[in-house]
Structure formats: structure tokens, C-alpha cells
Amino acid sequence: MFKESFIQAIHERRKVKLTFFSKEDRGELTRACAPMDYGPSRHSSKKDNRYHLWDYDSDSGSHTLSLPSEQIKNIEILKEQFHPAEFVTWPPNWFVQRNWGKFS
């Protein structure tokens, strides 16, 4: 449902306002995020496609979110852009092809 606009935000390097159901908090949360990728989780035994995001508002040690579509309530593309250097500290190996220079 949100996949096309999410991938568009990846290509345009635009932040998103994400509303999702947090299992940890047992309720809905809204966060400012950078869309990182769409595809299966490399760390989960379930290989279903997920929305992978960098959570700027996270209050925990990890700023990455990896959410299946059923947890996503809304994704709003914001005008504000992000730069991949803010969070990409690993050799990129994305599912969604993009033109992010050395962060592609």
C-alpha cells in the first residue's frame, strides 16, 4: 500500500513521517525517519519484505526499524531531505537500486 511512495522517498532522499504499531510499546508511534530499503530482513528467519528505516527519534540504542507492512499505519513523504552519510556506516548492499553515490 505504501511501497511505491516509500521507494520514491528512497530515490529522492526525502525523510518520511512514519506511523506504525510498535509491539514493544504496544501502541502506535509516529517517528521522523529516513527510508533505507525495502526487502527481506537479513537478520530474521522470516524472509518477508519489510520497510527498513533509520529512526531519527529513537530513544534506544538502535535507530533502525525493520517493519512488515501490517505494522505500517501511514507513511507521509516530507519535503526535508536526508543524506545517507548520516547513518550508512557499512558497505551498502541494498535490495532497491538507487543513486546515492558511494552509499549506493
N, C-alpha and C positions, 0 to 999 in steps of 0.2 A: 504494500500500500504506500509506503514512504520511500521505497527503494530508489526510484528514478530521481526524486528530488535530493535524496541523500548522496547519490553518486554525482549529481550535478554540483552539489556543495563541495565534494572532494575535488572535482576538476577546477572549480572556481576558487578554491581555498577560502571558503566562507564558513564562519562559525555558525553553529546551529543552537537553537534553544530546544532542548530535548526534555520531554515529559515522559516518564516511564514508571512502571511499577517496580519498586525496589523490594526484593524478597527480604533483604537484610533489615530494612526499615519497616517492612510490612505495610507499605503505603506508596502513594505516588510522590515522586520527586521531580523537580524541574531544575535543570542544570545548563550552564553555558558550556558547550563542547566544541571540539574540532573533530570533524568526521575523518577517521583514519582509513577504514577499509570496510568492505562488505564481502563476506565469505565465511567458510567454516573456521571454527576456532582451532588453533594449532595446539591448544592446551587442554581441550576437552575430549572425552571419549565419544561424545555425540558430535557428529560431523555435519550438523545442520548449519545453514547460513545464518550469520549473525551480523549485527551492526557493531562495528568496533569504533570506539570514540575515545578521545582524550578529554577528560573531565576537568575543566579549569576550577570548578567549585568544590572538588572533592576535599573532604575533611580527614581522609585517611591517608595512609602511606602510598597507596596505589591510585594513580589518576586514570587508569584505563578501565573502560567499560566494554563488555562484550555481551550484547543482549540479543536474544532471539526476538523475532518480530512480535510474538504475542505479549511481550513486556512493554513494547513501544506504544505509547498513547498518542503522542504527537511529536512531529519534527518541524520546526519553523526555521527556514534559512534566514540568517541575519545579514545585514549589509557589511558588518565588520569582517575583515579578512584575518587569517592566521598565517603564520609562517611555520613550515614543518620543522625548522631548526628549534622551535620552542619545545619540542618533545621527541623528535626522532633521534635516538642515540644508538641505534642498532643498524646493521646492514639491511636496508629495505628489501622486502620480499612480498610485495602486495598481490592480492588477488585482482583488484581493479587497477588496470593500467592507467597511468597518469603522467603528466609532465610537471614534475616537481624538481627538476634539475637533479642534483646529486642525491636528493631524497626520494627519487622515483624508484 
